[in-house]
Amino acid sequence: MVGSCLVDPAIGEAGDIDTAIVTLKYEGGAWGTIDNSRKAVYGYDQRIEIFGSEGCVMVGNPTPTEVIINNAKDTISDKPLYFFIERYQEAYLAEMEEFIKCIQEDTKPPVGGFDGKISVQMGYAAKESLTKGSFVKITK
């Protein structure tokens, strides 16, 4: 991971960064990147783009409306939803409902301990990579 403090000096004074790029290399040889900034003045920006040899998948930012106006001069659309609560309210509710259902029906949730563990491991590895200035291998 590489990163620095480019947006908010208070974050740098606290010993943290506000802008980062994480490079991932997967077991099968595929590469991934995560670009991160703590500030997007136009709203909560979180997109996914996956490029492969047979095409690509893109998931954009939800906006208040799906209206897009294109003309010879420019393209106009709503900005992304501003805060993560607005953006993920339905997802958070669905997670809670599924969790309660799993308890009531005594079934395993679709997301387990490994999923939580690997995300924490990735976060720590990214921080270690930033400190060391080199790749950090994650083992299962």
Protein Blocks (a to p, Z undefined) as FASTA:
>chain_A
ZZddfkbmmlmmnopafbdcdddddfkopacdddddfbdfkbccdddddddfkbccdddd
ddfblcdcddfkbccdddddfbfklmmmmmmmmmmmmmmmmmmnopacfbdfklmmmmmm
mmmmmmmmmmnopacdddZZ
